[in-house]
């Protein structure tokens, strides 16, 4: 059966969650956006996926950095500052009485248009802001058993086509890559960059391990992953040699371990790529160690109260 790094344990509470839309809340089955929304029409929007751990939005400062960088790059006026976005996130969580094992999807589009077109001048009113919070605990079977990948023919675009540092709504190339992978019997897609080097997966960042050292792509064609950056940082802090460098599928097939990283699944081992078993096909010691280091960083984040605690402290001064 096909697995996914976003595979969650079913939770009946999600049927009654309320969705935030532009400062108001709606039952899940009544939450709607106009067909003239620019995100629906032309994929004109930016988003963040954020985890709530023990009442703390994990690494929220980094997510907000990425969100507002996307806002600046696309010219989408969010209409809220960092404190305002944080307050909207907290209001959504409180409204749904959520505390742990929660995944939050924050989406901002340029807004509704008076006619279907690309031109921003056709927007009427302000942006559309949607926050969907769901009870989502990662399926431990995926974490323990790992996933398989298939190398898609669809390449990661260069920065002058669609900058991969943008966490934007334009995801069709990733969807097509994923469809290729699942049609080939794999769980998710591995994607190459325009030079033929390994870039990233369709929805996660990709790492290999060789002789006790970890490697990930340079970042030029990579997803701008919060978790991948954290994994790199905790590895370096622990004295594990870590490299951001080009590498090929030949390096991948001969790797000692492979794993992917993402906000939802954390660290997920990869057991098979293009029908080739990686090492012995089981989770290796490096990915297990990096998961422990990542969880320790998460525990430190929760203990500190996260960005909201910093924000409250700054406001009080």
C-alpha positions as CSV (number, residue, x, y, z in Angstrom):
1,X,0.0,0.0,0.0
2,X,1.3,3.5,-0.9
3,X,2.5,5.5,2.1
4,X,3.1,9.2,2.5
5,X,5.3,11.4,4.7
6,X,2.0,13.3,5.4
7,X,0.2,10.2,6.4
8,X,-1.7,10.8,9.7
9,X,-3.7,8.8,12.2
10,X,-7.4,9.3,11.5
11,X,-9.0,11.6,14.0
12,X,-12.8,12.1,14.1
13,X,-12.4,15.5,15.8
14,X,-11.4,17.0,12.4
15,X,-15.0,16.7,11.2
16,X,-16.0,19.6,13.5
17,X,-13.1,21.9,13.2
18,X,-13.8,25.5,12.4
19,X,-11.8,27.2,9.6
20,X,-10.5,30.8,9.8
21,X,-11.3,32.9,6.7
22,X,-10.4,36.6,6.8
23,X,-11.0,37.0,10.5
24,X,-14.2,34.9,10.7
25,X,-14.8,31.2,11.5
26,X,-16.8,28.7,9.6
27,X,-17.7,25.0,10.0
28,X,-15.5,22.8,7.9
29,X,-18.3,22.0,5.4
30,X,-19.2,25.7,5.1
31,X,-15.7,27.1,4.6
32,X,-15.6,28.6,1.1
33,X,-13.5,30.9,-1.0
34,X,-14.7,32.7,-4.2
35,X,-14.1,31.1,-7.6
36,X,-12.6,34.5,-8.4
37,X,-9.9,34.1,-5.8
38,X,-6.4,34.6,-7.4
39,X,-5.1,31.5,-5.8
40,X,-7.8,29.4,-7.4
41,X,-7.5,31.2,-10.7
42,X,-3.7,31.3,-11.2
43,X,-2.0,29.7,-8.2
44,X,-1.2,33.2,-6.9
45,X,-0.6,32.7,-3.2
46,X,1.9,31.8,-0.4
47,X,1.5,29.4,2.5
48,X,3.0,27.8,5.6
49,X,2.6,24.4,7.2
50,X,3.1,24.8,11.0
51,X,3.1,22.2,13.8
52,X,1.6,22.8,17.3
53,X,3.5,20.9,20.0
54,X,2.3,21.1,23.6
55,X,0.6,24.4,23.0
56,X,3.6,25.9,21.2
57,X,3.8,26.7,17.5
58,X,7.1,25.0,16.7
59,X,9.8,27.3,15.1
60,X,7.1,29.9,14.3
61,X,9.8,32.6,13.9
62,X,11.3,30.7,11.0
63,X,7.9,30.1,9.4
64,X,7.1,33.8,9.6
65,X,10.5,34.7,8.2
66,X,9.7,32.5,5.2
67,X,6.1,33.8,4.9
68,X,7.1,37.5,4.9
69,X,10.0,36.8,2.5
70,X,7.4,35.3,0.2
71,X,5.2,38.3,0.6
72,X,8.0,40.6,-0.3
73,X,9.0,38.6,-3.3
74,X,5.5,38.2,-4.7
75,X,4.2,41.6,-3.8
76,X,1.3,40.0,-1.9
77,X,0.3,42.3,1.0
78,X,-0.7,40.0,3.8
79,X,-2.5,42.9,5.6
80,X,-1.2,41.8,9.0
81,X,2.2,42.1,10.7
82,X,4.0,39.2,12.4
83,X,2.1,39.8,15.6
84,X,-1.2,39.9,13.7
85,X,-0.5,36.6,11.9
86,X,0.5,35.0,15.2
87,X,-2.7,36.2,16.8
88,X,-4.8,34.8,14.0
89,X,-3.0,31.4,14.4
90,X,-3.6,31.4,18.1
91,X,-7.2,32.4,17.8
92,X,-7.7,29.5,15.4
93,X,-6.2,27.0,17.8
94,X,-8.1,28.4,20.8
95,X,-11.3,28.3,18.9
96,X,-10.9,24.6,18.2
97,X,-9.5,23.8,21.7
98,X,-6.3,22.3,20.3
99,X,-3.1,21.7,22.2
100,X,-0.9,19.0,20.7
101,X,-0.3,17.0,17.6
102,X,-1.9,19.7,15.4
103,X,-1.0,20.7,11.9
104,X,-1.9,24.2,10.7
105,X,-2.1,25.3,7.1
106,X,-1.9,29.1,6.7
107,X,-2.6,30.3,3.2
108,X,-2.6,33.8,1.8
109,X,-3.7,34.7,-1.7
110,X,-3.6,38.1,-3.5
111,X,-7.4,38.2,-3.1
112,X,-10.5,38.1,-5.3
113,X,-10.5,39.4,-8.9
114,X,-13.2,41.2,-10.8
115,X,-12.5,39.0,-13.8
116,X,-10.4,35.8,-14.4
117,X,-6.9,37.0,-15.3
118,X,-3.3,37.1,-14.1
119,X,-3.0,40.9,-13.7
120,X,-2.8,42.0,-10.1
121,X,-4.7,45.2,-11.0
122,X,-7.9,43.2,-11.3
123,X,-7.8,42.4,-7.6
124,X,-10.6,43.9,-5.6
125,X,-10.3,44.3,-1.8
126,X,-7.5,42.8,0.2
127,X,-5.9,39.4,0.4
128,X,-7.7,36.2,1.4
129,X,-6.2,34.6,4.5
130,X,-7.3,31.0,5.4
131,X,-6.1,29.0,8.4
132,X,-7.0,25.3,8.5
133,X,-6.0,23.6,11.8
134,X,-6.4,19.8,12.1
135,X,-5.6,17.2,14.7
136,X,-2.8,15.3,13.0
137,X,-0.5,12.8,14.6
138,X,2.0,11.3,12.2
139,X,1.5,7.6,11.5
140,X,4.4,5.8,13.3
141,X,4.3,3.0,10.8
142,X,5.7,5.5,8.1
143,X,8.4,6.7,10.5
144,X,9.5,3.2,11.4
145,X,9.1,1.4,8.0
146,X,10.2,4.3,5.8
147,X,9.1,5.1,2.3
148,X,10.0,4.4,-1.3
149,X,10.9,7.0,-4.0
150,X,10.8,7.1,-7.7
151,X,12.9,9.6,-9.7
152,X,10.4,11.7,-11.8
153,X,11.1,13.1,-15.2
154,X,9.8,16.5,-14.1
155,X,12.7,18.6,-13.0
156,X,12.9,21.3,-10.3
157,X,12.8,24.6,-12.1
158,X,15.7,27.1,-11.8
159,X,15.3,30.3,-9.7
160,X,14.6,32.4,-12.8
161,X,11.6,30.3,-13.7
162,X,10.0,29.5,-10.3
163,X,12.3,30.2,-7.3
164,X,12.1,27.2,-5.0
165,X,12.7,29.4,-2.0
166,X,9.1,30.6,-2.5
167,X,6.6,28.5,-0.5
168,X,3.9,29.3,-3.1
169,X,0.6,27.8,-4.4
170,X,2.1,26.9,-7.8
171,X,2.7,23.2,-7.2
172,X,1.6,21.5,-10.4
173,X,5.1,20.4,-11.3
174,X,5.3,18.6,-7.9
175,X,1.9,17.1,-8.3
176,X,2.8,15.7,-11.7
177,X,6.1,14.3,-10.3
178,X,4.2,12.6,-7.5
179,X,1.7,11.1,-9.9
180,X,4.6,9.6,-11.9
181,X,6.0,8.1,-8.7
182,X,2.7,6.6,-7.5
183,X,2.0,5.2,-11.0
184,X,5.4,3.5,-10.8
185,X,4.4,1.9,-7.5
186,X,6.5,4.2,-5.2
187,X,5.3,6.3,-2.3
188,X,6.7,9.7,-3.3
189,X,8.9,11.4,-6.0
190,X,12.5,12.3,-6.0
191,X,13.2,15.2,-8.3
192,X,16.4,16.3,-10.1
193,X,17.5,19.8,-10.9
194,X,18.1,21.1,-14.4
195,X,21.7,19.9,-14.3
196,X,20.7,16.3,-13.5
197,X,21.9,16.5,-9.9
198,X,19.5,15.4,-7.1
199,X,17.4,18.3,-5.8
200,X,14.6,17.3,-3.4
201,X,11.4,15.3,-3.2
202,X,7.9,16.5,-4.3
203,X,7.0,17.7,-0.8
204,X,10.1,17.0,1.4
205,X,13.8,17.6,1.5
206,X,16.2,14.7,0.7
207,X,19.4,13.6,2.4
208,X,21.9,10.8,2.0
209,X,24.5,9.4,4.4
210,X,27.9,8.2,3.3
211,X,30.6,7.1,5.7
212,X,29.1,9.0,8.6
213,X,28.6,12.2,6.8
214,X,25.3,13.7,5.6
215,X,24.6,15.4,2.3
216,X,21.8,17.4,0.9
217,X,21.4,19.6,-2.2
218,X,22.8,23.1,-2.5
219,X,19.5,24.9,-2.0
220,X,19.4,26.6,-5.4
221,X,16.7,24.2,-6.7
222,X,15.6,22.9,-3.3
223,X,12.5,23.4,-1.2
224,X,13.2,26.0,1.4
225,X,12.6,23.6,4.2
226,X,12.4,24.7,7.9
227,X,13.0,21.1,9.1
228,X,15.9,20.4,6.7
229,X,17.7,23.6,7.9
230,X,17.2,22.5,11.5
231,X,18.5,19.0,10.8
232,X,21.6,20.5,9.2
233,X,22.1,22.8,12.2
234,X,21.7,20.1,14.8
235,X,24.0,17.8,12.9
236,X,26.8,20.4,12.8
237,X,26.2,21.2,16.5
238,X,26.6,17.5,17.3
239,X,29.9,17.3,15.3
240,X,28.4,15.3,12.4
241,X,30.0,16.4,9.1
242,X,27.3,17.9,7.0
243,X,27.4,19.1,3.4
244,X,25.3,21.1,1.0
245,X,26.7,20.0,-2.3
246,X,25.6,18.6,-5.7
247,X,25.3,14.8,-5.9
248,X,23.9,12.4,-8.5
249,X,21.7,9.4,-8.5
250,X,24.9,7.2,-8.6
251,X,25.7,8.6,-5.2
252,X,22.2,8.0,-4.0
253,X,22.1,4.4,-5.0
254,X,25.4,3.7,-3.2
255,X,24.4,5.6,-0.1
256,X,24.6,4.0,3.4
257,X,21.3,5.7,4.3
258,X,18.7,8.0,2.8
259,X,16.0,10.0,4.5
260,X,13.6,12.9,4.0
261,X,12.6,15.8,6.2
262,X,9.5,17.8,6.6
263,X,7.5,19.8,9.1
264,X,4.8,17.1,9.5
265,X,6.9,13.9,9.5
266,X,10.2,15.2,10.9
267,X,12.8,12.6,9.8
268,X,11.5,9.7,7.6
269,X,13.8,7.0,6.3
270,X,13.9,6.0,2.7
271,X,14.3,2.2,2.0
272,X,14.0,2.0,-1.8
273,X,14.7,4.4,-4.7
274,X,13.9,3.5,-8.3
275,X,13.5,-0.1,-7.3
276,X,17.0,-0.2,-5.6
277,X,17.2,-1.0,-1.9
278,X,19.3,1.5,0.0
279,X,21.9,-0.4,2.0
280,X,19.9,-3.1,3.9
281,X,16.6,-1.4,3.5
282,X,16.2,-0.6,7.2
283,X,16.4,2.7,9.1
284,X,20.0,3.5,9.7
285,X,21.7,4.8,12.8
286,X,22.3,8.2,11.4
287,X,18.7,9.0,10.6
288,X,17.7,7.6,14.0
289,X,20.3,9.9,15.7
290,X,19.2,12.9,13.7
291,X,15.6,12.3,14.7
292,X,16.7,12.3,18.4
293,X,18.6,15.5,17.9
294,X,15.6,17.1,16.1
295,X,13.3,16.0,18.9
296,X,15.6,17.5,21.5
297,X,15.6,20.8,19.6
298,X,11.8,20.6,19.5
299,X,11.7,20.0,23.3
300,X,13.9,23.1,23.8
301,X,11.6,25.1,21.6
302,X,8.5,24.0,23.6
303,X,10.2,24.7,26.9
304,X,11.1,28.2,25.8
305,X,7.5,29.0,24.8
306,X,8.6,29.6,21.2
307,X,8.1,32.8,19.2
308,X,5.0,33.8,21.0
309,X,6.9,34.0,24.3
310,X,9.5,36.2,22.6
311,X,6.8,38.4,21.1
312,X,5.0,38.8,24.5
313,X,8.3,39.7,26.1
314,X,9.1,42.3,23.5
315,X,5.6,43.8,23.7
316,X,5.8,44.1,27.5
317,X,9.0,46.1,27.3
